[in-house]
Amino acid sequence: QVQLVESGGGLVQPGNSLRLSCAVTGLSYYAIGWFRQAPGKEREAISCIDATGTGTPYYKPAVKGRFTIARDNAINTVYLQMNDLTSEDTAVYYCAADPSSRCSYFFTPRAYEYSHWGQGTQVTVSA
């Protein structure tokens, strides 16, 4: 059974940092993505990394330079380091995995490319 469990969300002030973790069980070879969904908005892809972690990760332009995705395949965990957070980053963050090598076959990852999802973790950026 495939399971993804996110952790690390919370309430932070603007300009601060958070690191999200996604622990994956039941899959040994998978691409992984991070998505987020703010109230009243569609779910959007913010980052993804291929199965080996050697390809160039994708970043949504709004987070490029502030967010970093990394994976530790030895412990089946993927991280999203988020720096210089703003109120625009407030959302529920989801990790998603798919047993494929590439994290996306499109310029911008699509949610339907991923077959397994975590339950989400809330990130709130507020003074």
ZAMARGU-4260 file (C-alpha; in steps of 0.2 Angstrom, whole numbers, plus 5000, padded with zeros to 4 digits):
<rodrens>
0) 5000/5000/5000 | 5007/5017/4995 | 5007/5030/5008 | 5013/5048/5008 | 5014/5058/5024
5) 5018/5076/5024 | 5024/5086/5040 | 5032/5102/5044 | 5018/5114/5041 | 5013/5128/5053
10) 5011/5146/5056 | 5026/5158/5052 | 5029/5176/5050 | 5033/5184/5033 | 5051/5182/5029
15) 5054/5166/5039 | 5057/5148/5033 | 5049/5131/5034 | 5054/5114/5029 | 5041/5102/5023
20) 5044/5083/5023 | 5035/5069/5014 | 5038/5052/5019 | 5034/5039/5006 | 5031/5020/5009
25) 5026/5007/4996 | 5035/5014/4982 | 5054/5012/4978 | 5055/5022/4961 | 5045/5037/4959
30) 5045/5055/4953 | 5038/5067/4966 | 5030/5084/4966 | 5024/5097/4978 | 5007/5106/4975
35) 4998/5118/4985 | 4980/5125/4986 | 4975/5141/4993 | 4956/5144/4998 | 4946/5148/4983
40) 4960/5144/4971 | 4965/5129/4960 | 4978/5117/4965 | 4995/5122/4958 | 5011/5113/4955
45) 5026/5122/4964 | 5040/5110/4962 | 5044/5092/4956 | 5059/5081/4955 | 5063/5066/4945
50) 5065/5048/4952 | 5084/5048/4953 | 5085/5066/4959 | 5098/5070/4945 | 5087/5080/4933
55) 5084/5098/4934 | 5069/5101/4946 | 5054/5111/4941 | 5049/5127/4951 | 5035/5138/4949
60) 5042/5155/4944 | 5034/5163/4960 | 5044/5151/4971 | 5060/5149/4961 | 5075/5155/4971
65) 5066/5154/4988 | 5060/5135/4988 | 5072/5120/4986 | 5066/5102/4983 | 5077/5088/4988
70) 5075/5069/4990 | 5084/5057/5001 | 5081/5040/4993 | 5089/5031/5007 | 5075/5035/5018
75) 5062/5038/5005 | 5059/5056/5010 | 5057/5071/5000 | 5059/5089/5007 | 5053/5106/5002
80) 5064/5120/5010 | 5054/5136/5009 | 5063/5152/5013 | 5057/5171/5013 | 5039/5166/5015
85) 5026/5178/5011 | 5007/5178/5013 | 5005/5173/4995 | 5012/5156/5001 | 4998/5152/5013
90) 4990/5136/5007 | 4988/5118/5010 | 5003/5109/5003 | 5003/5092/4996 | 5016/5080/4990
95) 5012/5068/4976 | 5021/5053/4969 | 5020/5043/4953 | 5030/5027/4948 | 5038/5036/4933
100) 5055/5043/4930 | 5050/5060/4925 | 5042/5072/4936 | 5031/5079/4922 | 5029/5077/4903
105) 5023/5095/4902 | 5031/5112/4904 | 5021/5114/4920 | 5017/5098/4930 | 4999/5093/4930
110) 4990/5085/4946 | 4983/5071/4935 | 5001/5065/4932 | 5002/5059/4950 | 4994/5044/4956
115) 4997/5045/4974 | 4994/5059/4986 | 4997/5064/5004 | 4984/5071/5015 | 4991/5089/5015
120) 4999/5101/5028 | 4994/5118/5031 | 5006/5132/5029 | 5000/5149/5035 | 5011/5165/5033
125) 5005/5179/5044 | 5011/5193/5055
</rodrens>
